[in-house]
């Protein structure tokens, strides 16, 4: 019977022959392959039972693997890919510091990795990483959950599953680095299409409507713990944070966590600093508030915020000084969007998220001739722009000049 080659981290102890020695004990010769591929031959002997002899040999084998630096991974090509994702990749993401992966990003990665684990259920790691199997699994995800979700699965699998497996020498290479899976084009029916934008006229109508809102004009609560003042504060906060996003394209987290220290003035122009810690892409940048009507609202909030640099401009409406919960903020903003959609006859606002303002401004500026690199850096969504802040004084002046040109001017 031919010998079976040992896999890294395995030994021949269970199949090794045990022979009796002249002193009444036993002796066994065995081999172990370290994780780096090297094979060591060892002999274990003693005056004990055969079972105890094998136990001693196993302990020695584990010691050799550990002390040689070979205990990098207990996973092998024969292990279940779904088990690896759920027992290694997902806990690893959960344990990552929030300064590296934001909670919402972790939640997103967890969702797509669960989809991947289910799609690869039944495959060994060695089989799951075969290009055709990966492509079929991702194509299935695309058909069920949308092509955009499948692409996110591919990126997350590559970084948080396949790269660690390569690093631990469980697989030889990351197949998603060398080929691009062909995925069917499919849009999930329960998700609004991304990149939809309002026209310049629609955006102006939204801003005009928001500026006309009287936050004090709220109905008194019939019951519950919130007072009329709380409801008025909420109405004002949701109105003005939407004004700020419509004028600047800030992400909701960037606007929600804005502090006094993030707001400044440059040549009479209000500016907002998005720090690397706040930015979703960890790219800091400085943003001019070009709509003076919106800038005045922010200046008013500055007066009320207090003198400390970390004073929040949009605190929790019912708990000044505390950060406004993201879910509560998004829920209130969505309710306002439905009001805007009905009042202004803009049905799109019933379907989109707060990212609509980024798409809207990006489209407007494209049509005004603002270069792609300027737009990408301003919105903080280009990994190619490798700067701490996209602007200096010259950049701000250039951007302001371009955006203030009359339509069609060169």
Secondary structure, DSSP 8 states (H G I E B T S, - for coil): -------TT-BSGGG--EEE-TTS-EEEEEEEE-TTS-EEEEEEEESS-HHHHHHHHHHHHHHHHHHTT-TT-S--TTSBHHHHIIIIIHHHHHHS-TTTS-HHHHHHHHHHHHHHHHHTTT-BHHHHTSHHHHHHHHHHHHHHH-HHHHHHHHHHHIIIIIHHHHHTTSSSS-GGGT----------TTS--TT----HHHHHHHHHHHHH--TT-----SSSS--HHHHHHHHHHHHHHHHHHHHH---HHHHHT-BGGGEEEETTEEEEEE-TTTSTTS--EEEE---HHHHHHHHHHHHHH-SSTT-BSSEETTEEEEE--HHHHHHHHHHHHHHHHHHHT-GGGGT--TTHHHHHHHHHHHHTT--HHHHHHHHT--TT---S-S--HHHHHHHHHHHTS-TT--
